[in-house]
Amino acid sequence: MENGVYSFALKNTLIEIQRICPDVKNAFVFREDGEIVAGDENTTQETVVRAIDAIDGMLEKGEATGGVENIVFEGNKGRLNVSHINDFYLVTVTSKGADTNYVNTVTHVLVPTVLKLLEKINPAPLKTNLDNVQTEPEDLAIKHAVEPLEELAEEVETLEDEELVETGAKPESEGESIVPEAPVNQFIVENIGGLLVSGDTVRIDNDILLQWNELYEDRKIEEAEIETFGGKSTRCKLKAIKDSKYEGKGIIQMPEKIQNALGIRKGELVRVKPVIE
Amino acid sequence: MVKKKKTLQETSAIAGPIVVGETISGDDLRARLEEIKSCQGVIGYILRNANTASIDLDDPAKIIDYAVLSSLAFDVSRDFSQLFDLGELENAIFCGKNIKMLSITIGQNRISIFTEKDTDLEKILMKLHTS
């Protein structure tokens, strides 16, 4: 999910850069390992992938010669700039007449500032969230394994139960104590539409659904609670993303009806947690 | 009037792009590169065309690294030109943490000039253009 937050923030930064500098025709950011982090709305993912493929070898060789700071390709119609910022590469394509000093100033101030902010905010990554949650039942399982060995403790428990029965008090629910707290994930809203799309169902990565199902083996997860950063929340049905192009990107496909109800739109960030019943 | 002439002189002094397809003999080009090679901060150059290749680098141990980097710069330029409609390559500038590389095409010749990090490539480009 960390990627989702980076992606969301950087995508908006790139869009803002294009608003400030209309000469920037394309812009995208990728990690040193080649993973795409964010791209503007004009640049297709296919183009970004091909561009990264193209420059990958040069960046590797550049690292072998001491490291890359910046690469500029100047053509008679436009200019492409690759800048190494922290662990990321920022690529901007500008038209021929663009004021490169202005573009460079804007990009080299905005992007590092956003990256620095993101590092400071450092939202809890998805994997860490799930790992933390998953350790809880394991810890409990260890406790339960030790308990039978402690005969004395068992006797005390039995006595306590008997006392409760006598007094009519309800014992603590056995099931509740081993249900881990529902993990909260962040997703970027993406539109979903079509005749067969149910208006009350959102779609998220199948991997996340599988992780949740693993976490709550004996329970069926059919609904999720969605909360906006503005504080609005709703409960809706949950299904796996069908379209492979949205998989693994931290996206939640959401019908317009739900988006309107939450007062959000495509590109915004929401918190989602499974409803455990 | 005088002021106007000065402006024109200044304009002509600004390093413009090398015109692709510019007719220049191989010997002339090599002579220009030799002159550039003697400038402070210039580490060496690689000149390639369809038939020959000349390499003059201070550190022979890095010939392969630099030759690959140079070759990649031209390949990547071609790919980017197609992907992003950049037109014909005028130059590519690689700024590394230790070195800089200026790659340009003049006619059939592909040239990469390697310099130390703080070298002004505009001056190199100007020398190549106006020698």
HADDOCK unambig.tbl for C-alpha pairs under 7 A between the chains (distance, minus, plus):
assign (segid A and resid 47 and name CA) (segid B and resid 83 and name CA) 6.79 0.50 0.50
assign (segid A and resid 51 and name CA) (segid B and resid 80 and name CA) 6.82 0.50 0.50
assign (segid A and resid 54 and name CA) (segid B and resid 76 and name CA) 5.70 0.50 0.50
assign (segid A and resid 54 and name CA) (segid B and resid 79 and name CA) 6.63 0.50 0.50
assign (segid A and resid 55 and name CA) (segid B and resid 76 and name CA) 6.06 0.50 0.50
assign (segid A and resid 58 and name CA) (segid B and resid 69 and name CA) 6.26 0.50 0.50
assign (segid A and resid 58 and name CA) (segid B and resid 72 and name CA) 5.81 0.50 0.50
assign (segid A and resid 58 and name CA) (segid B and resid 73 and name CA) 6.89 0.50 0.50
assign (segid A and resid 61 and name CA) (segid B and resid 69 and name CA) 6.18 0.50 0.50
assign (segid A and resid 62 and name CA) (segid B and resid 96 and name CA) 6.73 0.50 0.50
assign (segid A and resid 66 and name CA) (segid B and resid 96 and name CA) 6.63 0.50 0.50
assign (segid A and resid 66 and name CA) (segid B and resid 97 and name CA) 5.71 0.50 0.50
assign (segid A and resid 66 and name CA) (segid B and resid 98 and name CA) 5.76 0.50 0.50
assign (segid A and resid 67 and name CA) (segid B and resid 96 and name CA) 5.37 0.50 0.50
assign (segid A and resid 67 and name CA) (segid B and resid 97 and name CA) 5.17 0.50 0.50
assign (segid A and resid 68 and name CA) (segid B and resid 95 and name CA) 6.33 0.50 0.50
assign (segid A and resid 68 and name CA) (segid B and resid 96 and name CA) 4.24 0.50 0.50
assign (segid A and resid 68 and name CA) (segid B and resid 97 and name CA) 5.92 0.50 0.50
assign (segid A and resid 69 and name CA) (segid B and resid 95 and name CA) 5.56 0.50 0.50
assign (segid A and resid 69 and name CA) (segid B and resid 96 and name CA) 5.11 0.50 0.50
assign (segid A and resid 69 and name CA) (segid B and resid 97 and name CA) 6.11 0.50 0.50
assign (segid A and resid 70 and name CA) (segid B and resid 94 and name CA) 6.19 0.50 0.50
assign (segid A and resid 70 and name CA) (segid B and resid 95 and name CA) 5.00 0.50 0.50
assign (segid A and resid 70 and name CA) (segid B and resid 96 and name CA) 6.74 0.50 0.50
assign (segid A and resid 71 and name CA) (segid B and resid 93 and name CA) 5.59 0.50 0.50
assign (segid A and resid 71 and name CA) (segid B and resid 94 and name CA) 4.44 0.50 0.50
assign (segid A and resid 71 and name CA) (segid B and resid 95 and name CA) 5.89 0.50 0.50
assign (segid A and resid 72 and name CA) (segid B and resid 92 and name CA) 5.46 0.50 0.50
assign (segid A and resid 72 and name CA) (segid B and resid 93 and name CA) 5.06 0.50 0.50
assign (segid A and resid 72 and name CA) (segid B and resid 94 and name CA) 6.49 0.50 0.50
assign (segid A and resid 73 and name CA) (segid B and resid 77 and name CA) 6.35 0.50 0.50
assign (segid A and resid 73 and name CA) (segid B and resid 91 and name CA) 6.21 0.50 0.50
assign (segid A and resid 73 and name CA) (segid B and resid 92 and name CA) 4.37 0.50 0.50
assign (segid A and resid 73 and name CA) (segid B and resid 93 and name CA) 6.55 0.50 0.50
assign (segid A and resid 74 and name CA) (segid B and resid 89 and name CA) 5.94 0.50 0.50
assign (segid A and resid 74 and name CA) (segid B and resid 90 and name CA) 5.53 0.50 0.50
assign (segid A and resid 74 and name CA) (segid B and resid 91 and name CA) 5.30 0.50 0.50
assign (segid A and resid 74 and name CA) (segid B and resid 92 and name CA) 5.92 0.50 0.50
assign (segid A and resid 75 and name CA) (segid B and resid 86 and name CA) 4.90 0.50 0.50
assign (segid A and resid 75 and name CA) (segid B and resid 87 and name CA) 5.12 0.50 0.50
assign (segid A and resid 75 and name CA) (segid B and resid 88 and name CA) 5.09 0.50 0.50
assign (segid A and resid 75 and name CA) (segid B and resid 89 and name CA) 4.23 0.50 0.50
assign (segid A and resid 75 and name CA) (segid B and resid 90 and name CA) 5.08 0.50 0.50
assign (segid A and resid 76 and name CA) (segid B and resid 86 and name CA) 6.47 0.50 0.50
assign (segid A and resid 76 and name CA) (segid B and resid 87 and name CA) 5.14 0.50 0.50
assign (segid A and resid 76 and name CA) (segid B and resid 88 and name CA) 5.57 0.50 0.50
assign (segid A and resid 76 and name CA) (segid B and resid 89 and name CA) 6.57 0.50 0.50
assign (segid A and resid 76 and name CA) (segid B and resid 90 and name CA) 6.39 0.50 0.50
assign (segid A and resid 77 and name CA) (segid B and resid 85 and name CA) 6.98 0.50 0.50
assign (segid A and resid 77 and name CA) (segid B and resid 86 and name CA) 4.77 0.50 0.50
assign (segid A and resid 77 and name CA) (segid B and resid 87 and name CA) 4.86 0.50 0.50
assign (segid A and resid 78 and name CA) (segid B and resid 86 and name CA) 4.48 0.50 0.50
assign (segid A and resid 78 and name CA) (segid B and resid 87 and name CA) 6.88 0.50 0.50
assign (segid A and resid 79 and name CA) (segid B and resid 86 and name CA) 6.24 0.50 0.50
